[in-house]
Amino acid sequence: MNFNYTLTSEECLEFIKENIPKTKYFSIELLANRTVFVLLLFLFYNFFTNDIFYFIILVIIIVIIILLLKKVLILSHCRRFKISPQNSSFITSKNISLEIISTDKIDTNILNLKTDYESISIPFTKIYSIFISSKYIFITSSISKNILIPTTEFKSEQQQNTFLNSFNKSMLTKNFPNTYKFF
């Protein structure tokens, strides 16, 4: 199977916003930041025990920060991507060509990826998982770059199914890999 598509930085940002909260690294970062703010709250309590008005104002501010922290962290990750998309783990390009070279055994199949900048051959044994969502197909592999394919790039659902059937069924998953690091 062979097809071409375009992946923009905006599509990568949308994918990051949608899936970064599903990773354990994001959860740990969120928990650590919330813990710091709760500790700050206790610290301010010790300083402002005599003046309850200032303490109440600080409590309100810290509670608002804790509630908005998830959105702030997502935006900071997206800002990092905007600053240096070339350092991200996604291949973005105007002309991406994907080709699956099939052999008799599925383990010896190869996924060829060609862009304006590079050409990569990924043996199926190096592919960890293929995450399927309503908008994207995300292929994680042991190489430094991973492949993100918008489902809108397939001409039909049959073409998408043909592409996915090329892979081993154990690679396909509906759950985003929670151990994935975006950066």
C-alpha positions as CSV (number, residue, x, y, z in Angstrom):
1,M,0.0,0.0,0.0
2,N,1.2,3.5,-0.9
3,F,-0.2,6.9,-0.2
4,N,0.8,10.5,0.3
5,Y,-0.4,13.0,2.9
6,T,0.4,16.3,4.6
7,L,0.9,16.8,8.3
8,T,0.9,20.4,9.7
9,S,2.1,21.7,13.0
10,E,-1.4,22.7,13.9
11,E,-2.6,19.1,13.5
12,C,0.3,18.0,15.8
13,L,-0.7,20.6,18.4
14,E,-4.3,19.4,18.3
15,F,-3.1,15.8,18.8
16,I,-0.9,16.9,21.7
17,K,-3.6,18.9,23.4
18,E,-6.0,15.9,23.1
19,N,-3.6,13.2,24.3
20,I,-0.9,14.7,26.6
21,P,-3.2,14.5,29.7
22,K,-3.4,10.7,29.1
23,T,0.3,10.2,29.8
24,K,1.7,9.2,33.2
25,Y,4.4,11.8,32.9
26,F,1.8,14.6,32.6
27,S,-0.1,13.2,35.6
28,I,3.1,13.1,37.7
29,E,4.0,16.7,36.6
30,L,0.4,17.9,37.5
31,L,0.5,16.1,40.8
32,A,3.9,17.6,41.7
33,N,2.8,21.1,40.8
34,R,-0.4,20.8,42.8
35,T,1.6,19.5,45.8
36,V,3.9,22.5,45.6
37,F,0.9,24.9,45.7
38,V,-0.6,23.1,48.6
39,L,2.7,23.3,50.5
40,L,2.8,27.0,49.6
41,L,-0.7,27.3,51.1
42,F,0.5,25.8,54.4
43,L,3.6,28.0,54.4
44,F,1.4,31.2,53.9
45,Y,-0.9,30.0,56.6
46,N,2.1,30.0,59.0
47,F,3.0,33.6,58.0
48,F,-0.5,35.1,57.9
49,T,-2.2,33.4,60.9
50,N,-2.7,36.8,62.5
51,D,-4.1,38.5,59.4
52,I,-6.9,36.3,58.1
53,F,-7.8,38.7,55.3
54,Y,-4.5,38.2,53.5
55,F,-4.6,34.5,54.1
56,I,-8.1,34.2,52.5
57,I,-7.0,36.1,49.4
58,L,-3.9,33.8,49.1
59,V,-6.1,30.7,49.5
60,I,-8.5,31.9,46.7
61,I,-5.5,32.6,44.4
62,I,-3.9,29.2,45.0
63,V,-7.2,27.3,44.6
64,I,-7.7,29.1,41.3
65,I,-4.2,28.2,40.2
66,I,-4.6,24.6,41.2
67,L,-7.9,24.4,39.2
68,L,-6.3,26.0,36.1
69,L,-3.0,24.1,36.4
70,K,-4.0,21.3,33.9
71,K,-4.8,23.8,31.2
72,V,-1.6,25.8,31.9
73,L,0.5,22.7,31.6
74,I,-1.1,21.7,28.4
75,L,-0.5,25.1,27.0
76,S,3.1,25.1,28.1
77,H,3.7,21.8,26.3
78,C,2.1,23.2,23.2
79,R,4.2,26.4,23.4
80,R,7.3,24.2,23.6
81,F,6.2,22.4,20.4
82,K,5.6,25.8,18.7
83,I,9.1,27.0,19.5
84,S,10.8,23.9,18.2
85,P,8.7,21.5,16.2
86,Q,11.8,20.1,14.6
87,N,12.9,18.8,18.1
88,S,9.6,17.0,18.6
89,S,9.0,13.3,18.1
90,F,6.6,13.9,15.2
91,I,7.5,14.1,11.5
92,T,5.8,17.2,10.0
93,S,6.1,17.9,6.4
94,K,4.0,19.0,3.4
95,N,4.8,15.9,1.4
96,I,4.9,12.7,3.4
97,S,4.8,9.4,1.5
98,L,4.1,6.2,3.3
99,E,4.6,2.8,1.7
100,I,4.3,-0.6,3.1
101,I,6.5,-3.2,1.6
102,S,4.9,-6.6,2.2
103,T,6.6,-10.0,2.4
104,D,5.3,-13.4,3.2
105,K,5.7,-12.9,6.9
106,I,4.2,-9.9,8.6
107,D,7.3,-9.6,10.9
108,T,9.5,-8.9,7.9
109,N,7.3,-6.1,6.4
110,I,8.7,-2.7,6.2
111,L,7.1,0.8,6.5
112,N,8.9,3.3,4.3
113,L,8.5,6.9,5.1
114,K,9.7,9.7,2.8
115,T,9.5,13.4,3.4
116,D,11.2,16.4,1.8
117,Y,13.9,16.1,4.4
118,E,14.5,12.5,5.2
119,S,13.7,8.9,4.3
120,I,13.2,6.2,6.9
121,S,12.6,2.5,6.7
122,I,10.9,1.0,9.8
123,P,10.7,-2.8,10.1
124,F,7.5,-3.9,11.6
125,T,9.5,-5.5,14.5
126,K,10.5,-1.9,15.5
127,I,6.9,-0.7,15.7
128,Y,5.6,-0.7,19.3
129,S,2.0,0.2,18.9
130,I,-0.6,1.9,16.6
131,F,-3.0,4.1,18.5
132,I,-6.3,4.7,16.6
133,S,-8.5,7.6,17.5
134,S,-11.3,9.2,15.6
135,K,-9.0,11.8,14.0
136,Y,-5.6,10.3,14.0
137,I,-3.5,7.1,13.6
138,F,-0.4,7.4,15.8
139,I,2.4,4.9,15.2
140,T,5.1,4.6,17.9
141,S,8.3,2.9,17.1
142,S,11.8,2.5,18.4
143,I,13.2,5.1,16.0
144,S,13.5,8.7,17.2
145,K,10.5,9.9,15.2
146,N,7.0,8.7,15.4
147,I,4.3,8.8,12.7
148,L,1.1,10.7,13.0
149,I,-1.5,10.3,10.2
150,P,-4.7,12.3,10.1
151,T,-7.6,9.9,9.3
152,T,-9.0,12.6,6.9
153,E,-6.0,11.8,4.6
154,F,-7.4,8.4,3.7
155,K,-9.7,8.6,0.7
156,S,-12.1,6.1,2.2
157,E,-12.7,4.0,5.2
158,Q,-11.7,0.9,3.2
159,Q,-8.3,2.5,2.4
160,Q,-7.8,3.1,6.1
161,N,-8.8,-0.5,7.0
162,T,-6.5,-1.8,4.3
163,F,-3.7,0.2,5.8
164,L,-4.4,-1.0,9.3
165,N,-4.8,-4.6,8.2
166,S,-1.2,-4.5,7.0
167,F,-0.1,-4.5,10.6
168,N,-0.2,-7.2,13.2
169,K,-3.5,-7.0,15.2
170,S,-1.6,-7.0,18.5
171,M,0.0,-3.6,17.5
172,L,-3.4,-1.9,17.2
173,T,-4.8,-0.2,20.3
174,K,-7.7,2.2,21.1
175,N,-5.9,3.4,24.3
176,F,-3.2,6.0,24.0
177,P,0.2,4.7,25.3
178,N,0.4,6.3,28.8
179,T,4.2,5.9,28.9
180,Y,4.7,8.0,25.9
181,K,6.9,11.2,26.2
182,F,5.9,13.9,23.8
183,F,9.2,15.8,24.2
